[in-house]
Amino acid sequence: MAKYKCKICGYIFDEDNIEEGLNIPAGIKFEDLPSSFKCPKCKMSKAMFEKI
Ligand SMILES: [Zn+2]
């Protein structure tokens, strides 16, 4: 599965290894995350992530 990087702070969202405490169900695809998802580190919107 894919990884996505926050273009602002470099935070990596790894679909295979979703951090605990984010309130995100395991196994979800990044594209299926709600649009309310924000970078856990810098709070930028989902739109600021790019696939890596
Ligand atoms: Zn960020």
mmCIF file of the protein (N, C-alpha, C, O) and its ligand, coordinates in Angstrom:
data_MODEL
# 
_entry.id   MODEL 
# 
loop_
_entity.id 
_entity.type 
_entity.pdbx_number_of_molecules 
1 polymer     1 
2 non-polymer 1 
# 
_entity_poly.entity_id                      1 
_entity_poly.type                           'polypeptide(L)' 
_entity_poly.nstd_linkage                   no 
_entity_poly.nstd_monomer                   no 
_entity_poly.pdbx_seq_one_letter_code       MAKYKCKICGYIFDEDNIEEGLNIPAGIKFEDLPSSFKCPKCKMSKAMFEKI 
_entity_poly.pdbx_seq_one_letter_code_can   MAKYKCKICGYIFDEDNIEEGLNIPAGIKFEDLPSSFKCPKCKMSKAMFEKI 
_entity_poly.pdbx_strand_id                 A 
# 
loop_
_entity_poly_seq.entity_id 
_entity_poly_seq.num 
_entity_poly_seq.mon_id 
_entity_poly_seq.hetero 
1 1  MET n 
1 2  ALA n 
1 3  LYS n 
1 4  TYR n 
1 5  LYS n 
1 6  CYS n 
1 7  LYS n 
1 8  ILE n 
1 9  CYS n 
1 10 GLY n 
1 11 TYR n 
1 12 ILE n 
1 13 PHE n 
1 14 ASP n 
1 15 GLU n 
1 16 ASP n 
1 17 ASN n 
1 18 ILE n 
1 19 GLU n 
1 20 GLU n 
1 21 GLY n 
1 22 LEU n 
1 23 ASN n 
1 24 ILE n 
1 25 PRO n 
1 26 ALA n 
1 27 GLY n 
1 28 ILE n 
1 29 LYS n 
1 30 PHE n 
1 31 GLU n 
1 32 ASP n 
1 33 LEU n 
1 34 PRO n 
1 35 SER n 
1 36 SER n 
1 37 PHE n 
1 38 LYS n 
1 39 CYS n 
1 40 PRO n 
1 41 LYS n 
1 42 CYS n 
1 43 LYS n 
1 44 MET n 
1 45 SER n 
1 46 LYS n 
1 47 ALA n 
1 48 MET n 
1 49 PHE n 
1 50 GLU n 
1 51 LYS n 
1 52 ILE n 
# 
loop_
_struct_asym.id 
_struct_asym.entity_id 
A 1 
B 2 
# 
loop_
_chem_comp.id 
_chem_comp.type 
_chem_comp.mon_nstd_flag 
ALA 'L-peptide linking' y 
ASN 'L-peptide linking' y 
ASP 'L-peptide linking' y 
CYS 'L-peptide linking' y 
GLU 'L-peptide linking' y 
GLY 'peptide linking'   y 
ILE 'L-peptide linking' y 
LEU 'L-peptide linking' y 
LYS 'L-peptide linking' y 
MET 'L-peptide linking' y 
PHE 'L-peptide linking' y 
PRO 'L-peptide linking' y 
SER 'L-peptide linking' y 
TYR 'L-peptide linking' y 
ZN  non-polymer         . 
# 
_pdbx_entity_nonpoly.entity_id   2 
_pdbx_entity_nonpoly.name        ? 
_pdbx_entity_nonpoly.comp_id     ZN 
# 
_pdbx_nonpoly_scheme.asym_id         B 
_pdbx_nonpoly_scheme.entity_id       2 
_pdbx_nonpoly_scheme.mon_id          ZN 
_pdbx_nonpoly_scheme.ndb_seq_num     1 
_pdbx_nonpoly_scheme.pdb_seq_num     101 
_pdbx_nonpoly_scheme.auth_seq_num    101 
_pdbx_nonpoly_scheme.pdb_mon_id      ZN 
_pdbx_nonpoly_scheme.auth_mon_id     ZN 
_pdbx_nonpoly_scheme.pdb_strand_id   A 
_pdbx_nonpoly_scheme.pdb_ins_code    . 
# 
loop_
_atom_site.group_PDB 
_atom_site.id 
_atom_site.type_symbol 
_atom_site.label_atom_id 
_atom_site.label_alt_id 
_atom_site.label_comp_id 
_atom_site.label_asym_id 
_atom_site.label_entity_id 
_atom_site.label_seq_id 
_atom_site.pdbx_PDB_ins_code 
_atom_site.Cartn_x 
_atom_site.Cartn_y 
_atom_site.Cartn_z 
_atom_site.occupancy 
_atom_site.B_iso_or_equiv 
_atom_site.pdbx_formal_charge 
_atom_site.auth_seq_id 
_atom_site.auth_comp_id 
_atom_site.auth_asym_id 
_atom_site.auth_atom_id 
_atom_site.pdbx_PDB_model_num 
ATOM   1   N  N  . MET A 1 1  ? 0.839   -1.199 0.000  1.00 0.00 ? 1   MET A N  1 
ATOM   2   C  CA . MET A 1 1  ? 0.000   0.000  0.000  1.00 0.00 ? 1   MET A CA 1 
ATOM   3   C  C  . MET A 1 1  ? 0.874   1.248  0.000  1.00 0.00 ? 1   MET A C  1 
ATOM   4   O  O  . MET A 1 1  ? 2.100   1.173  0.084  1.00 0.00 ? 1   MET A O  1 
ATOM   5   N  N  . ALA A 1 2  ? 0.228   2.366  -0.094 1.00 0.00 ? 2   ALA A N  1 
ATOM   6   C  CA . ALA A 1 2  ? 0.956   3.603  -0.386 1.00 0.00 ? 2   ALA A CA 1 
ATOM   7   C  C  . ALA A 1 2  ? 1.312   4.397  0.866  1.00 0.00 ? 2   ALA A C  1 
ATOM   8   O  O  . ALA A 1 2  ? 0.751   4.219  1.947  1.00 0.00 ? 2   ALA A O  1 
ATOM   9   N  N  . LYS A 1 3  ? 2.267   5.270  0.653  1.00 0.00 ? 3   LYS A N  1 
ATOM   10  C  CA . LYS A 1 3  ? 2.640   6.236  1.675  1.00 0.00 ? 3   LYS A CA 1 
ATOM   11  C  C  . LYS A 1 3  ? 2.407   7.636  1.112  1.00 0.00 ? 3   LYS A C  1 
ATOM   12  O  O  . LYS A 1 3  ? 2.534   7.866  -0.090 1.00 0.00 ? 3   LYS A O  1 
ATOM   13  N  N  . TYR A 1 4  ? 2.072   8.545  1.985  1.00 0.00 ? 4   TYR A N  1 
ATOM   14  C  CA . TYR A 1 4  ? 1.845   9.927  1.590  1.00 0.00 ? 4   TYR A CA 1 
ATOM   15  C  C  . TYR A 1 4  ? 2.632   10.842 2.511  1.00 0.00 ? 4   TYR A C  1 
ATOM   16  O  O  . TYR A 1 4  ? 2.722   10.610 3.717  1.00 0.00 ? 4   TYR A O  1 
ATOM   17  N  N  . LYS A 1 5  ? 3.188   11.867 1.931  1.00 0.00 ? 5   LYS A N  1 
ATOM   18  C  CA . LYS A 1 5  ? 4.009   12.785 2.719  1.00 0.00 ? 5   LYS A CA 1 
ATOM   19  C  C  . LYS A 1 5  ? 3.386   14.172 2.749  1.00 0.00 ? 5   LYS A C  1 
ATOM   20  O  O  . LYS A 1 5  ? 2.913   14.690 1.737  1.00 0.00 ? 5   LYS A O  1 
ATOM   21  N  N  . CYS A 1 6  ? 3.401   14.753 3.937  1.00 0.00 ? 6   CYS A N  1 
ATOM   22  C  CA . CYS A 1 6  ? 2.944   16.136 4.089  1.00 0.00 ? 6   CYS A CA 1 
ATOM   23  C  C  . CYS A 1 6  ? 3.999   17.050 3.470  1.00 0.00 ? 6   CYS A C  1 
ATOM   24  O  O  . CYS A 1 6  ? 5.173   17.001 3.838  1.00 0.00 ? 6   CYS A O  1 
ATOM   25  N  N  . LYS A 1 7  ? 3.565   17.883 2.527  1.00 0.00 ? 7   LYS A N  1 
ATOM   26  C  CA . LYS A 1 7  ? 4.515   18.751 1.834  1.00 0.00 ? 7   LYS A CA 1 
ATOM   27  C  C  . LYS A 1 7  ? 5.035   19.857 2.735  1.00 0.00 ? 7   LYS A C  1 
ATOM   28  O  O  . LYS A 1 7  ? 6.049   20.486 2.431  1.00 0.00 ? 7   LYS A O  1 
ATOM   29  N  N  . ILE A 1 8  ? 4.353   20.094 3.828  1.00 0.00 ? 8   ILE A N  1 
ATOM   30  C  CA . ILE A 1 8  ? 4.759   21.174 4.718  1.00 0.00 ? 8   ILE A CA 1 
ATOM   31  C  C  . ILE A 1 8  ? 5.819   20.726 5.726  1.00 0.00 ? 8   ILE A C  1 
ATOM   32  O  O  . ILE A 1 8  ? 6.878   21.343 5.847  1.00 0.00 ? 8   ILE A O  1 
ATOM   33  N  N  . CYS A 1 9  ? 5.518   19.643 6.446  1.00 0.00 ? 9   CYS A N  1 
ATOM   34  C  CA . CYS A 1 9  ? 6.420   19.274 7.541  1.00 0.00 ? 9   CYS A CA 1 
ATOM   35  C  C  . CYS A 1 9  ? 7.136   17.950 7.321  1.00 0.00 ? 9   CYS A C  1 
ATOM   36  O  O  . CYS A 1 9  ? 8.019   17.586 8.098  1.00 0.00 ? 9   CYS A O  1 
ATOM   37  N  N  . GLY A 1 10 ? 6.763   17.226 6.269  1.00 0.00 ? 10  GLY A N  1 
ATOM   38  C  CA . GLY A 1 10 ? 7.444   15.976 5.987  1.00 0.00 ? 10  GLY A CA 1 
ATOM   39  C  C  . GLY A 1 10 ? 6.874   14.767 6.711  1.00 0.00 ? 10  GLY A C  1 
ATOM   40  O  O  . GLY A 1 10 ? 7.423   13.669 6.619  1.00 0.00 ? 10  GLY A O  1 
ATOM   41  N  N  . TYR A 1 11 ? 5.775   14.964 7.429  1.00 0.00 ? 11  TYR A N  1 
ATOM   42  C  CA . TYR A 1 11 ? 5.127   13.834 8.109  1.00 0.00 ? 11  TYR A CA 1 
ATOM   43  C  C  . TYR A 1 11 ? 4.728   12.777 7.077  1.00 0.00 ? 11  TYR A C  1 
ATOM   44  O  O  . TYR A 1 11 ? 4.194   13.100 6.016  1.00 0.00 ? 11  TYR A O  1 
ATOM   45  N  N  . ILE A 1 12 ? 4.994   11.518 7.402  1.00 0.00 ? 12  ILE A N  1 
ATOM   46  C  CA . ILE A 1 12 ? 4.642   10.421 6.502  1.00 0.00 ? 12  ILE A CA 1 
ATOM   47  C  C  . ILE A 1 12 ? 3.387   9.720  7.006  1.00 0.00 ? 12  ILE A C  1 
ATOM   48  O  O  . ILE A 1 12 ? 3.339   9.267  8.149  1.00 0.00 ? 12  ILE A O  1 
ATOM   49  N  N  . PHE A 1 13 ? 2.384   9.635  6.157  1.00 0.00 ? 13  PHE A N  1 
ATOM   50  C  CA . PHE A 1 13 ? 1.210   8.815  6.454  1.00 0.00 ? 13  PHE A CA 1 
ATOM   51  C  C  . PHE A 1 13 ? 1.381   7.501  5.709  1.00 0.00 ? 13  PHE A C  1 
ATOM   52  O  O  . PHE A 1 13 ? 1.372   7.467  4.479  1.00 0.00 ? 13  PHE A O  1 
ATOM   53  N  N  . ASP A 1 14 ? 1.535   6.426  6.463  1.00 0.00 ? 14  ASP A N  1 
ATOM   54  C  CA . ASP A 1 14 ? 1.785   5.104  5.882  1.00 0.00 ? 14  ASP A CA 1 
ATOM   55  C  C  . ASP A 1 14 ? 0.518   4.259  6.040  1.00 0.00 ? 14  ASP A C  1 
ATOM   56  O  O  . ASP A 1 14 ? 0.114   3.933  7.156  1.00 0.00 ? 14  ASP A O  1 
ATOM   57  N  N  . GLU A 1 15 ? -0.096  3.911  4.918  1.00 0.00 ? 15  GLU A N  1 
ATOM   58  C  CA . GLU A 1 15 ? -1.343  3.138  4.996  1.00 0.00 ? 15  GLU A CA 1 
ATOM   59  C  C  . GLU A 1 15 ? -1.143  1.798  5.705  1.00 0.00 ? 15  GLU A C  1 
ATOM   60  O  O  . GLU A 1 15 ? -2.085  1.256  6.285  1.00 0.00 ? 15  GLU A O  1 
ATOM   61  N  N  . ASP A 1 16 ? 0.056   1.273  5.662  1.00 0.00 ? 16  ASP A N  1 
ATOM   62  C  CA . ASP A 1 16 ? 0.330   -0.023 6.293  1.00 0.00 ? 16  ASP A CA 1 
ATOM   63  C  C  . ASP A 1 16 ? 0.615   0.090  7.779  1.00 0.00 ? 16  ASP A C  1 
ATOM   64  O  O  . ASP A 1 16 ? 0.636   -0.918 8.487  1.00 0.00 ? 16  ASP A O  1 
ATOM   65  N  N  . ASN A 1 17 ? 0.829   1.271  8.245  1.00 0.00 ? 17  ASN A N  1 
ATOM   66  C  CA . ASN A 1 17 ? 1.284   1.453  9.619  1.00 0.00 ? 17  ASN A CA 1 
ATOM   67  C  C  . ASN A 1 17 ? 0.716   2.756  10.176 1.00 0.00 ? 17  ASN A C  1 
ATOM   68  O  O  . ASN A 1 17 ? 1.443   3.703  10.475 1.00 0.00 ? 17  ASN A O  1 
ATOM   69  N  N  . ILE A 1 18 ? -0.605  2.766  10.302 1.00 0.00 ? 18  ILE A N  1 
ATOM   70  C  CA . ILE A 1 18 ? -1.278  3.979  10.767 1.00 0.00 ? 18  ILE A CA 1 
ATOM   71  C  C  . ILE A 1 18 ? -1.029  4.142  12.263 1.00 0.00 ? 18  ILE A C  1 
ATOM   72  O  O  . ILE A 1 18 ? -1.250  3.224  13.053 1.00 0.00 ? 18  ILE A O  1 
ATOM   73  N  N  . GLU A 1 19 ? -0.575  5.306  12.621 1.00 0.00 ? 19  GLU A N  1 
ATOM   74  C  CA . GLU A 1 19 ? -0.257  5.597  14.017 1.00 0.00 ? 19  GLU A CA 1 
ATOM   75  C  C  . GLU A 1 19 ? -1.481  5.445  14.905 1.00 0.00 ? 19  GLU A C  1 
ATOM   76  O  O  . GLU A 1 19 ? -2.594  5.818  14.534 1.00 0.00 ? 19  GLU A O  1 
ATOM   77  N  N  . GLU A 1 20 ? -1.249  4.891  16.078 1.00 0.00 ? 20  GLU A N  1 
ATOM   78  C  CA . GLU A 1 20 ? -2.319  4.847  17.056 1.00 0.00 ? 20  GLU A CA 1 
ATOM   79  C  C  . GLU A 1 20 ? -2.590  6.248  17.555 1.00 0.00 ? 20  GLU A C  1 
ATOM   80  O  O  . GLU A 1 20 ? -1.702  7.101  17.558 1.00 0.00 ? 20  GLU A O  1 
ATOM   81  N  N  . GLY A 1 21 ? -3.820  6.482  17.975 1.00 0.00 ? 21  GLY A N  1 
ATOM   82  C  CA . GLY A 1 21 ? -4.151  7.772  18.558 1.00 0.00 ? 21  GLY A CA 1 
ATOM   83  C  C  . GLY A 1 21 ? -4.651  8.785  17.546 1.00 0.00 ? 21  GLY A C  1 
ATOM   84  O  O  . GLY A 1 21 ? -5.013  9.903  17.912 1.00 0.00 ? 21  GLY A O  1 
ATOM   85  N  N  . LEU A 1 22 ? -4.675  8.404  16.270 1.00 0.00 ? 22  LEU A N  1 
ATOM   86  C  CA . LEU A 1 22 ? -5.181  9.334  15.255 1.00 0.00 ? 22  LEU A CA 1 
ATOM   87  C  C  . LEU A 1 22 ? -6.671  9.150  15.015 1.00 0.00 ? 22  LEU A C  1 
ATOM   88  O  O  . LEU A 1 22 ? -7.295  9.934  14.299 1.00 0.00 ? 22  LEU A O  1 
ATOM   89  N  N  . ASN A 1 23 ? -7.245  8.098  15.624 1.00 0.00 ? 23  ASN A N  1 
ATOM   90  C  CA . ASN A 1 23 ? -8.664  7.836  15.425 1.00 0.00 ? 23  ASN A CA 1 
ATOM   91  C  C  . ASN A 1 23 ? -8.979  7.472  13.979 1.00 0.00 ? 23  ASN A C  1 
ATOM   92  O  O  . ASN A 1 23 ? -10.022 7.849  13.444 1.00 0.00 ? 23  ASN A O  1 
ATOM   93  N  N  . ILE A 1 24 ? -8.074  6.745  13.364 1.00 0.00 ? 24  ILE A N  1 
ATOM   94  C  CA . ILE A 1 24 ? -8.254  6.328  11.980 1.00 0.00 ? 24  ILE A CA 1 
ATOM   95  C  C  . ILE A 1 24 ? -8.261  4.807  11.955 1.00 0.00 ? 24  ILE A C  1 
ATOM   96  O  O  . ILE A 1 24 ? -7.354  4.174  12.495 1.00 0.00 ? 24  ILE A O  1 
ATOM   97  N  N  . PRO A 1 25 ? -9.273  4.216  11.334 1.00 0.00 ? 25  PRO A N  1 
ATOM   98  C  CA . PRO A 1 25 ? -9.316  2.752  11.298 1.00 0.00 ? 25  PRO A CA 1 
ATOM   99  C  C  . PRO A 1 25 ? -8.139  2.168  10.520 1.00 0.00 ? 25  PRO A C  1 
ATOM   100 O  O  . PRO A 1 25 ? -7.751  2.702  9.480  1.00 0.00 ? 25  PRO A O  1 
ATOM   101 N  N  . ALA A 1 26 ? -7.582  1.087  11.018 1.00 0.00 ? 26  ALA A N  1 
ATOM   102 C  CA . ALA A 1 26 ? -6.474  0.435  10.334 1.00 0.00 ? 26  ALA A CA 1 
ATOM   103 C  C  . ALA A 1 26 ? -6.920  -0.049 8.967  1.00 0.00 ? 26  ALA A C  1 
ATOM   104 O  O  . ALA A 1 26 ? -8.052  -0.504 8.801  1.00 0.00 ? 26  ALA A O  1 
ATOM   105 N  N  . GLY A 1 27 ? -6.043  0.049  8.003  1.00 0.00 ? 27  GLY A N  1 
ATOM   106 C  CA . GLY A 1 27 ? -6.315  -0.479 6.683  1.00 0.00 ? 27  GLY A CA 1 
ATOM   107 C  C  . GLY A 1 27 ? -7.025  0.488  5.747  1.00 0.00 ? 27  GLY A C  1 
ATOM   108 O  O  . GLY A 1 27 ? -7.302  0.149  4.596  1.00 0.00 ? 27  GLY A O  1 
ATOM   109 N  N  . ILE A 1 28 ? -7.317  1.678  6.229  1.00 0.00 ? 28  ILE A N  1 
ATOM   110 C  CA . ILE A 1 28 ? -8.005  2.647  5.366  1.00 0.00 ? 28  ILE A CA 1 
ATOM   111 C  C  . ILE A 1 28 ? -7.020  3.208  4.343  1.00 0.00 ? 28  ILE A C  1 
ATOM   112 O  O  . ILE A 1 28 ? -5.834  3.366  4.631  1.00 0.00 ? 28  ILE A O  1 
ATOM   113 N  N  . LYS A 1 29 ? -7.522  3.506  3.153  1.00 0.00 ? 29  LYS A N  1 
ATOM   114 C  CA . LYS A 1 29 ? -6.686  4.142  2.148  1.00 0.00 ? 29  LYS A CA 1 
ATOM   115 C  C  . LYS A 1 29 ? -6.674  5.646  2.390  1.00 0.00 ? 29  LYS A C  1 
ATOM   116 O  O  . LYS A 1 29 ? -7.655  6.229  2.850  1.00 0.00 ? 29  LYS A O  1 
ATOM   117 N  N  . PHE A 1 30 ? -5.552  6.247  2.073  1.00 0.00 ? 30  PHE A N  1 
ATOM   118 C  CA . PHE A 1 30 ? -5.449  7.694  2.279  1.00 0.00 ? 30  PHE A CA 1 
ATOM   119 C  C  . PHE A 1 30 ? -6.569  8.430  1.562  1.00 0.00 ? 30  PHE A C  1 
ATOM   120 O  O  . PHE A 1 30 ? -7.158  9.366  2.103  1.00 0.00 ? 30  PHE A O  1 
ATOM   121 N  N  . GLU A 1 31 ? -6.855  8.004  0.353  1.00 0.00 ? 31  GLU A N  1 
ATOM   122 C  CA . GLU A 1 31 ? -7.878  8.708  -0.436 1.00 0.00 ? 31  GLU A CA 1 
ATOM   123 C  C  . GLU A 1 31 ? -9.272  8.581  0.183  1.00 0.00 ? 31  GLU A C  1 
ATOM   124 O  O  . GLU A 1 31 ? -10.163 9.377  -0.113 1.00 0.00 ? 31  GLU A O  1 
ATOM   125 N  N  . ASP A 1 32 ? -9.454  7.570  1.048  1.00 0.00 ? 32  ASP A N  1 
ATOM   126 C  CA . ASP A 1 32 ? -10.747 7.385  1.693  1.00 0.00 ? 32  ASP A CA 1 
ATOM   127 C  C  . ASP A 1 32 ? -10.857 8.098  3.036  1.00 0.00 ? 32  ASP A C  1 
ATOM   128 O  O  . ASP A 1 32 ? -11.905 8.066  3.680  1.00 0.00 ? 32  ASP A O  1 
ATOM   129 N  N  . LEU A 1 33 ? -9.791  8.731  3.444  1.00 0.00 ? 33  LEU A N  1 
ATOM   130 C  CA . LEU A 1 33 ? -9.866  9.492  4.693  1.00 0.00 ? 33  LEU A CA 1 
ATOM   131 C  C  . LEU A 1 33 ? -10.849 10.644 4.522  1.00 0.00 ? 33  LEU A C  1 
ATOM   132 O  O  . LEU A 1 33 ? -10.973 11.191 3.426  1.00 0.00 ? 33  LEU A O  1 
ATOM   133 N  N  . PRO A 1 34 ? -11.544 11.015 5.580  1.00 0.00 ? 34  PRO A N  1 
ATOM   134 C  CA . PRO A 1 34 ? -12.452 12.157 5.471  1.00 0.00 ? 34  PRO A CA 1 
ATOM   135 C  C  . PRO A 1 34 ? -11.683 13.432 5.133  1.00 0.00 ? 34  PRO A C  1 
ATOM   136 O  O  . PRO A 1 34 ? -10.508 13.571 5.473  1.00 0.00 ? 34  PRO A O  1 
ATOM   137 N  N  . SER A 1 35 ? -12.356 14.349 4.466  1.00 0.00 ? 35  SER A N  1 
ATOM   138 C  CA . SER A 1 35 ? -11.679 15.592 4.082  1.00 0.00 ? 35  SER A CA 1 
ATOM   139 C  C  . SER A 1 35 ? -11.308 16.413 5.310  1.00 0.00 ? 35  SER A C  1 
ATOM   140 O  O  . SER A 1 35 ? -10.541 17.372 5.221  1.00 0.00 ? 35  SER A O  1 
ATOM   141 N  N  . SER A 1 36 ? -11.859 16.029 6.454  1.00 0.00 ? 36  SER A N  1 
ATOM   142 C  CA . SER A 1 36 ? -11.510 16.725 7.698  1.00 0.00 ? 36  SER A CA 1 
ATOM   143 C  C  . SER A 1 36 ? -10.159 16.278 8.252  1.00 0.00 ? 36  SER A C  1 
ATOM   144 O  O  . SER A 1 36 ? -9.661  16.849 9.221  1.00 0.00 ? 36  SER A O  1 
ATOM   145 N  N  . PHE A 1 37 ? -9.562  15.243 7.626  1.00 0.00 ? 37  PHE A N  1 
ATOM   146 C  CA . PHE A 1 37 ? -8.257  14.778 8.090  1.00 0.00 ? 37  PHE A CA 1 
ATOM   147 C  C  . PHE A 1 37 ? -7.240  15.905 7.999  1.00 0.00 ? 37  PHE A C  1 
ATOM   148 O  O  . PHE A 1 37 ? -7.169  16.630 7.006  1.00 0.00 ? 37  PHE A O  1 
ATOM   149 N  N  . LYS A 1 38 ? -6.455  16.031 9.065  1.00 0.00 ? 38  LYS A N  1 
ATOM   150 C  CA . LYS A 1 38 ? -5.389  17.032 9.068  1.00 0.00 ? 38  LYS A CA 1 
ATOM   151 C  C  . LYS A 1 38 ? -4.086  16.360 9.450  1.00 0.00 ? 38  LYS A C  1 
ATOM   152 O  O  . LYS A 1 38 ? -4.074  15.360 10.169 1.00 0.00 ? 38  LYS A O  1 
ATOM   153 N  N  . CYS A 1 39 ? -3.004  16.911 8.969  1.00 0.00 ? 39  CYS A N  1 
ATOM   154 C  CA . CYS A 1 39 ? -1.701  16.389 9.340  1.00 0.00 ? 39  CYS A CA 1 
ATOM   155 C  C  . CYS A 1 39 ? -1.574  16.410 10.862 1.00 0.00 ? 39  CYS A C  1 
ATOM   156 O  O  . CYS A 1 39 ? -1.786  17.446 11.492 1.00 0.00 ? 39  CYS A O  1 
ATOM   157 N  N  . PRO A 1 40 ? -1.228  15.259 11.452 1.00 0.00 ? 40  PRO A N  1 
ATOM   158 C  CA . PRO A 1 40 ? -1.125  15.202 12.919 1.00 0.00 ? 40  PRO A CA 1 
ATOM   159 C  C  . PRO A 1 40 ? -0.036  16.122 13.470 1.00 0.00 ? 40  PRO A C  1 
ATOM   160 O  O  . PRO A 1 40 ? -0.066  16.504 14.640 1.00 0.00 ? 40  PRO A O  1 
ATOM   161 N  N  . LYS A 1 41 ? 0.903   16.464 12.632 1.00 0.00 ? 41  LYS A N  1 
ATOM   162 C  CA . LYS A 1 41 ? 2.036   17.250 13.101 1.00 0.00 ? 41  LYS A CA 1 
ATOM   163 C  C  . LYS A 1 41 ? 1.833   18.755 12.917 1.00 0.00 ? 41  LYS A C  1 
ATOM   164 O  O  . LYS A 1 41 ? 2.018   19.532 13.854 1.00 0.00 ? 41  LYS A O  1 
ATOM   165 N  N  . CYS A 1 42 ? 1.455   19.155 11.711 1.00 0.00 ? 42  CYS A N  1 
ATOM   166 C  CA . CYS A 1 42 ? 1.363   20.595 11.452 1.00 0.00 ? 42  CYS A CA 1 
ATOM   167 C  C  . CYS A 1 42 ? -0.062  21.070 11.194 1.00 0.00 ? 42  CYS A C  1 
ATOM   168 O  O  . CYS A 1 42 ? -0.291  22.263 10.994 1.00 0.00 ? 42  CYS A O  1 
ATOM   169 N  N  . LYS A 1 43 ? -1.029  20.135 11.198 1.00 0.00 ? 43  LYS A N  1 
ATOM   170 C  CA . LYS A 1 43 ? -2.455  20.469 11.077 1.00 0.00 ? 43  LYS A CA 1 
ATOM   171 C  C  . LYS A 1 43 ? -2.840  21.044 9.716  1.00 0.00 ? 43  LYS A C  1 
ATOM   172 O  O  . LYS A 1 43 ? -3.879  21.688 9.577  1.00 0.00 ? 43  LYS A O  1 
ATOM   173 N  N  . MET A 1 44 ? -2.007  20.809 8.731  1.00 0.00 ? 44  MET A N  1 
ATOM   174 C  CA . MET A 1 44 ? -2.405  21.230 7.392  1.00 0.00 ? 44  MET A CA 1 
ATOM   175 C  C  . MET A 1 44 ? -3.400  20.222 6.835  1.00 0.00 ? 44  MET A C  1 
ATOM   176 O  O  . MET A 1 44 ? -3.500  19.096 7.321  1.00 0.00 ? 44  MET A O  1 
ATOM   177 N  N  . SER A 1 45 ? -4.123  20.636 5.824  1.00 0.00 ? 45  SER A N  1 
ATOM   178 C  CA . SER A 1 45 ? -5.196  19.792 5.305  1.00 0.00 ? 45  SER A CA 1 
ATOM   179 C  C  . SER A 1 45 ? -4.641  18.635 4.477  1.00 0.00 ? 45  SER A C  1 
ATOM   180 O  O  . SER A 1 45 ? -3.481  18.626 4.065  1.00 0.00 ? 45  SER A O  1 
ATOM   181 N  N  . LYS A 1 46 ? -5.511  17.675 4.258  1.00 0.00 ? 46  LYS A N  1 
ATOM   182 C  CA . LYS A 1 46 ? -5.200  16.495 3.462  1.00 0.00 ? 46  LYS A CA 1 
ATOM   183 C  C  . LYS A 1 46 ? -4.654  16.862 2.078  1.00 0.00 ? 46  LYS A C  1 
ATOM   184 O  O  . LYS A 1 46 ? -3.845  16.129 1.508  1.00 0.00 ? 46  LYS A O  1 
ATOM   185 N  N  . ALA A 1 47 ? -5.097  17.986 1.552  1.00 0.00 ? 47  ALA A N  1 
ATOM   186 C  CA . ALA A 1 47 ? -4.675  18.408 0.210  1.00 0.00 ? 47  ALA A CA 1 
ATOM   187 C  C  . ALA A 1 47 ? -3.177  18.679 0.135  1.00 0.00 ? 47  ALA A C  1 
ATOM   188 O  O  . ALA A 1 47 ? -2.609  18.718 -0.957 1.00 0.00 ? 47  ALA A O  1 
ATOM   189 N  N  . MET A 1 48 ? -2.538  18.865 1.276  1.00 0.00 ? 48  MET A N  1 
ATOM   190 C  CA . MET A 1 48 ? -1.115  19.165 1.269  1.00 0.00 ? 48  MET A CA 1 
ATOM   191 C  C  . MET A 1 48 ? -0.240  17.918 1.266  1.00 0.00 ? 48  MET A C  1 
ATOM   192 O  O  . MET A 1 48 ? 0.985   18.016 1.337  1.00 0.00 ? 48  MET A O  1 
ATOM   193 N  N  . PHE A 1 49 ? -0.859  16.758 1.184  1.00 0.00 ? 49  PHE A N  1 
ATOM   194 C  CA . PHE A 1 49 ? -0.093  15.510 1.136  1.00 0.00 ? 49  PHE A CA 1 
ATOM   195 C  C  . PHE A 1 49 ? 0.142   15.095 -0.308 1.00 0.00 ? 49  PHE A C  1 
ATOM   196 O  O  . PHE A 1 49 ? -0.708  15.299 -1.175 1.00 0.00 ? 49  PHE A O  1 
ATOM   197 N  N  . GLU A 1 50 ? 1.294   14.516 -0.550 1.00 0.00 ? 50  GLU A N  1 
ATOM   198 C  CA . GLU A 1 50 ? 1.566   13.957 -1.873 1.00 0.00 ? 50  GLU A CA 1 
ATOM   199 C  C  . GLU A 1 50 ? 1.975   12.502 -1.725 1.00 0.00 ? 50  GLU A C  1 
ATOM   200 O  O  . GLU A 1 50 ? 2.580   12.109 -0.727 1.00 0.00 ? 50  GLU A O  1 
ATOM   201 N  N  . LYS A 1 51 ? 1.634   11.709 -2.736 1.00 0.00 ? 51  LYS A N  1 
ATOM   202 C  CA . LYS A 1 51 ? 1.982   10.298 -2.723 1.00 0.00 ? 51  LYS A CA 1 
ATOM   203 C  C  . LYS A 1 51 ? 3.487   10.136 -2.906 1.00 0.00 ? 51  LYS A C  1 
ATOM   204 O  O  . LYS A 1 51 ? 4.098   10.836 -3.713 1.00 0.00 ? 51  LYS A O  1 
ATOM   205 N  N  . ILE A 1 52 ? 4.071   9.225  -2.166 1.00 0.00 ? 52  ILE A N  1 
ATOM   206 C  CA . ILE A 1 52 ? 5.512   9.002  -2.323 1.00 0.00 ? 52  ILE A CA 1 
ATOM   207 C  C  . ILE A 1 52 ? 5.781   7.530  -2.627 1.00 0.00 ? 52  ILE A C  1 
ATOM   208 O  O  . ILE A 1 52 ? 6.935   7.135  -2.795 1.00 0.00 ? 52  ILE A O  1 
HETATM 209 ZN ZN . ZN  B 2 .  ? 2.419   18.256 8.176  1.00 0.00 2 101 ZN  A ZN 1 
# 
